[in-house]
């Protein structure tokens, strides 16, 4: 999205020599080149006869607080100016945000003033920690932030500068500088910006491309990048699988096309996920579950669509084998390289963080051995004392990669492991309850399927989700027979997803118990 109005050059009250000081603040997270950006800006100012000073205040962590870079500048009048060290509320002329929500935080902190502040923001997203830890969908509404920018700032230049930089083979600091130059908020010619980039001596050509592309978008000479729509999942064809599996694939395809049209798209996605997770036979088990739901459903098949979605999710639980598999895939390495813009002549160092608890150890063993070890409290205490701590594994090294690759290669043994036995017992009980409910109340059964979204991740996250899920499922008996049972189950789930501790769920369950008594 590219929001523009006529640029306004707003400056602080005149100093003793009648010269106004221009104030600029930039919010950036680690790895986005905020220091490089501010150096470029001060170099451009000084090259044009201005005094300039830059400071920075580091954030708490990568995504719990961005670093604030601050620049003040004024024309050289022969006297040394006294500049401030940090931005003040209502006293920022230009605000640069390297990510959409950082722009929103700048508005909340009072750094953006209507009629004064020029807002330059990249509209791409880097989820904050607060968004990631939410039990449900914790994503903030980007449209609301863009609307707030249009009200609080004048003018606004906002588009996906991260994409612009990546397409040019550079980093976002280059495109942010181009957007700043194109906004006209600073009285410096384009050539002076480009000369500063050339003098930097590193990644010059790529930086100039990103700068030029962003400059053209900011001035309206070129369109902003448009987010590509997700491509729908196509049918699974025999050409996508090895020859020895084609007969089984064909059988799965036939079963898929025999499903109601309303269910086929979601079931195709689920089938791909399940087979990628384990094997073709696992895909057949998945379709067994979907077909059982279809047999109890009717148009518009909402129950069956939910079954296709959440049965796949239930069968593809996160265990050590899955995590190791995903972290050693070539596609993941290529994605990481693209995110950090690794060039052909650079080496990527990639460190993975693991925290293997005793529970993860025993459940990754064969069921019999795992159950035996789980009962030995002395062994658990010994393990916890010596091994229950965070570990870092370098997957760019041969030893680190080989370790995870070996764990992922145990996938054919997954059905014999204790974790799989536990998960399948849980899934069987859940799905059996869904089918029993569907015979009398399909709407409530559909909500019971959706409850599985509470279960995700592994370790403590998985345990918390399981606890909330069990409490929701226990509420089924209290709601059974009510005309609004499905609505109340939806309300309970919304409460469960609202906070990590589960206090809101406690309150909602108390309400249900009060009218069930």
N, C-alpha and C positions, 0 to 999 in steps of 0.2 A: 504494500500500500504506500502511496506517495502523496503526502499531504503538503501542499505549498500555498503560500500567499506571498504578497510582495514583501521582500526582506526589509526588516527594520533594524538599523544599527543603534542599539541602546547602550549608553555608557554611563558610568558613575558620575557623580557631581564633579565639576571641574576642580582640579588641584590648584595650588597657589599660583601657578603660571597660566591658568586658564585652560590647561590641557586635560581632557577626560581620560580616565583609566578604564580600559576594557577588561572585563572579568570573564573568565571561561572556566568551567568545571567539566570534568569528564569522569564517568563512572565505568569501570571495566573490571572484569574478573581475571583470575590468573590465566596466563597463556594467550591473552588477547592483544598484547603489545601496547598496553596503556602508557608505559614509560617511553616507548619509541614514539608514540603519537604526540605526547606532550613535548618531547625534545624537538620533533619536527616543527611543531607550532611555534615554540620559542625561537628556533633558528630562522623560521620565515619572518617572524616579527623583527628580529634583530637585523636580518638582511634588508629589511625595508626601513631602517632607521628608527626602530622602536627599542625602548628598554623593555625587557621581559624577564619574568621570574616564574619558575614552576616549582611546586611542592606536591607531596603526596602523603595521604594518610591510609595506611594499609587496612584492608578489611580483616574480619576475624578468621575467615577460612574461604575455601574456594567458592562455595555458593551460599554461605550464611552472611556474607557481607562483602560488597565490592570495594576495591580500592578507589579512593577519591583523589583524582589528579586535579590540581588547581593551577591556573595560569593567570597572571595579571600582566598587562602591557600598556604602555603609553608612548607617545611620540617623544623623541629625544629633544628636550628644550635646553640642554646645557646643564641641567641640575639633576642630581641623582634622586629618583623618586623613592618613596618608602611604600613598599607593597605589603599587602596582607598575606598571611600564611595559609589561610583556609577560607572557603566560601562562607558567606553569611546569608541568612534568610532574606530574600527580597533583593539581593545585591549580586545577582548573576546575570550577565548579558547573554552568554551562550552556554547551553547545556548539551553535552554530548553523552549519549547513553549507548553502550556497546551491545545492549540486549534490551528487549522490549520492557521487561519488568523493572529493569534498572531505571528506565525512563519514568515508570510509574512511581518508584520509590523517590526519585528526585522531586516529583511533584508533591508527594506526601511530606517531604522534608522541607518544603517551602523554598526550594532552589529555583523554581520556575514561576515567573511573574507575568501575568497577562499584560500585553502591550509592551513588554520589555524583552523578555527572554526568547531567544531563538533556540528551538529544540531540534536537535539532530539525533535521531535514534534509529538503530537497526531493529527491524521487526521480527527477527528470528528469535527462537526461544532456547534457553538453557535452563531446564527445570531446577528450581531452588530446592534446598534440602527440605524446607517446609512443605513443598509440593510432593516430594518423593515419599515422605514418611506418612502421609495421610493414608488411612486404611482404604479409602475409596479413591475416587478421582479427585486428586488434590490440585489439579491444574487451574491456574488463575485465568480469568477471562481476558484474552488479549484485546478483544474488540472494545471492552470498557476502558482499557488503558489508552488505546488510540483515541477514543472519544474524549477522554480527560485531557489528552495532549492538545487536541484541537481547541479546548476551552481555555487551558491554562497558559499555553504558549502562543507566541505570535512572532514569526511564522513557525511552521513545523515542516521538517523534511524527514520523512520516515519511510524506509523501504528495507528489504532484506539485504543488508550490506555484507553479511557473512557469505551468502551465495555469490554475490558479485565478486568478493575477494577469492573465493575458492575457484570460480570459473577462470579467474585470471592467474591462478597458481600462487596466490599471495595470502596474506592474513588480513584480518578485519581492520587493523590500524590504517592500512593503505586506503581502503574504501571509506573509512570514517573521515580521513583527511580530505579525500575527494569531495565528499558530501559537504564538509565544512567550506571548502573553497567554492563549490558550486552554489552554496546558499547565499553568498554575498555578505555574510555577517561580518567578515573582516575586510578591511580596505586594502587587500593585497592582490596583485595579479596572479593568474594561474601559473605563469612561468616561474614565479618565485617559489611556489610550492614544489614544482617539478624539479627545480634546481637543487633544492634541499634534499629531495629524495635521491637524486643522482650522487650528491656528495656523501650520502650515507654509506655507499659502497657495497651494500649487501642486498641481494635479491632485487636489484634496481629495476630490471625490465619488467618483472612480474608486478612489483609495487607500482610502477608507472601505469601498467595496464589497469590494475584495480583502481587506482586513483582516477584515471581518465574515464573509466566506465561509470564510476560513482558520480563524478563531476557532471557528466552528460545527463544522468538521471536526475540529479538535483536541479539542474537548470532547465529540465523539461525537454532536452534535445533527444533523449532516448527513453524508452519505457522501462519501468521497474521490473525486476524478475517476477514471474508469476509462479506461485506454488503449483507443482504438478499434482494432478489428482491421482489418487491411488488406483492402480489398475485392478479391475476385478479378477478374481481367480478364475482361470480357465479350466476346462475339463482336464482330468488326468488321462494322459494318453499312454499307450504302450511304448511309444518311442522314448519316453522319459525314464524308463526303467531297464535294468539289465534283462537280457533275453530269458534267463532262468526264472524270472519273476513275472513275465508277461501274462502267463495264463491266469495267475492269481489276480493280477491287476485287472484283467479283462472281467473277471468275475465281480470284483469290487465296483468297476464302472457300471456293469449291468445292474447291480443292486442300487447304485446311486441314482441312475436314470429312472429306476422304477419308483423312486420316492415322489411325493407330490411336488409340483413345480415350485411351490412356495418354500420348500425345505431344501431343495437341491443346492442352492448357492452356499448356504451356511454349512450344509453337510459336506460339500466338496472342500471347503476350507478346513473343517474339522478332520476330515479323512487325511488330507495332506499333512496336517500337524501331527496326527497320531502315528502315521506310518513313518514320518521323518523322525519321530521320537523313538520308535522301537522297531517295528517290522510290519510286513504285510498282514500277518496273522492278527496282530494287534488292531490293525485297521478293520478286519472282519469283526472282531469283538465290539469295536466302536459302532459299526453299522447295526449289529444285533441290538444294541441299546436304543439307537435312533428308531429302528423299525418297531420296537416295542412301544415307544411313545406314539408313533404314527398310528398304530393299531387302536389306540384309545382316544385319538384326536379327530377333529373334523375342521373344515375350512373355518377360519383362515390359518389354521395349523400353528398358532402361536406357541402352544405347548411343544410341538415337535421342533420348531426353530430353536426354542430355548434348550431343548434336549440336545440338539446338534451342536450347539455352542458350548454348553457347560459340561456335557459328557466328555468332550474332547479336552476341556480344561482339567477335568478330574483325572482322566487317564494320563495326562502329561504332567505329573507332579515334578517338582524341582528336587532332585537328589544330586549327590556328588557326581554321579555319572553324567547327568544332563549338564551340569555346570561345567564340568571338564570338557565335554563334547563341544559346547558353544564357545568356550574360550580358546579352543585349538582349531577352530575352523578357519580356512583360508579367507572366507568371506568376511569374518570378523576382523582379521588382521588388515584387510584392505579397507574396511570401514574406518578403523582407527587411524590408519595412515591418511585417509581422506580428511578426517576431522582435524588432525593436527598439521595437515599439509606437509607431509614428508616428501622431500624431493628425491630424485633418483640417486643422488650422490650423498644422501644422508642415511644414517642408521637409526632405526627406531628401538628405543629401550622401553619395554612394556612390563610393568610389575602388577601382578594380581594379588589381591588381598583375600586371605582365607582365615576362618576361625573354626576349625573342626572340633566340635564338642564330642564327648563320649558317646552321645546318642547317635551322632552321624557315623561314628566308627562302627558301632555294633549293628546298626541297621543296614550298613553296606556289606555285611558279611552274610553267608548262607544262613537261612532262617534258623536252623537248629543251633548252629554255633553262636549266632547273634543273641538268641534267647538265653542261652547258657551264660554268656558273658554279661548280659544285661542284669542278671540276678546277683552278680558278684560285686557287692558294694565296695569291698576293699580294692578291687581292680579299678573301679570307677574313680575312687579317691586318688589312687596312684596316678592314673591317667590325667585327671584334672590338675593335679599339682604340677605335672611335668609338661603336659602338652596342650592344655586348654587355654590357649592364648593366640593372639593374632599372628599369622604367618604371611610372609611376602614371598611370592614365587615369580621369578623372572621368566616369562614365557618366550622372550626373545633369545634365551639361552637354550642350549641343547638339553641340559639336565632338567631344567624347569619345564620345558615343553614336553619332553619325553615322559616326565612324571604324570602330567595331566593327560597326555595322549594315552598312556597305559590305563589310567582310570576310565577314560571314555571307551576304551576297547572292551571293557567288561560288559557292554550293553547286551550281548547275547545271553548273559547270565542273569540279567535283571529279574526275571520271573522267579528265580530261586532265592533272591535276597529277602531279608527280613523286612526291609522297607516296603518292598512291593507287596508282600503278604499283608502287612498292616494297611497299606493304602487300598488294596482291593477289597479288604473286609469292610473298610469305611465306605468305599464307593458303593459296594453292594447293598449295604444297609440303607444308605441315602437314596439310591435309585429305587430300591424296593419300596421305600416309603412314598416316593414320588408316584410310582405306578399305582399303589394302593389308593392314594388320595385322588388320582386322576379319574378313577371310576365314579367318583361322586362330585368332585369339584376340580375341574380342569384349571380354572384360574388360580386356585390356591396351589395346585401341583406345579404350575408354571413358576410361581413365586418361590416354591421350595427348590426348584432347579436353579433359579437365579441366586439363591442364598450361597451357592458355591463360590461366588466371586469373593467372599470373605476369606477364603483359603488361598494363600499365595506364598511364594518365597520358601525359605527354609529357616532352620534354627528358631530363634525367639519369635521372629515374625510369623512363622508357620504355626507355632504353638499358640500365639495370641489369636490368630485367625480361627484355629480349630475350636478354641474355647468359646468364642462368640458364635460360631456356626452351631455348636452343640446347643447353646442356649436358645438360639432361634428355632432350631428344629424341635426342641422340647415344647415350644409355645404352640406347636401345631394342634395338640390335643385340646388346648384351651380355646382355640379358634374354630375347630372343626364344627360344622353345622351352621355357622353364622353366615349370613348373606354377604357380609363385608369382611370375611376372613382373609381374602387375598389382599384387600386394601390394608388391613392391619399388619399382615406379614410384611408388606412393602414398607410400611412405616417403621416397623421394628428393624428391618435391614438398613434403612436410611439412618436410623439412630445408631446402629452398630458401626456404620461407616463414618459417622460424624467425628469420633474422637478415638484416640489410641487406647485410652484406659478403659473405655466402656461405660462411663458414668451415664451417658445419655441413654444407652441401651437399658441400664438398670431402671431408669425413670420410666421408659416406655413399657418395660415388662411389668412394672408395678401397676401401671394404668390398666394393662390387659388383665392382670390378676384381679383387680378391683371389680371389673364388670363380669369376670368369669366366676367370681365367688357366688 
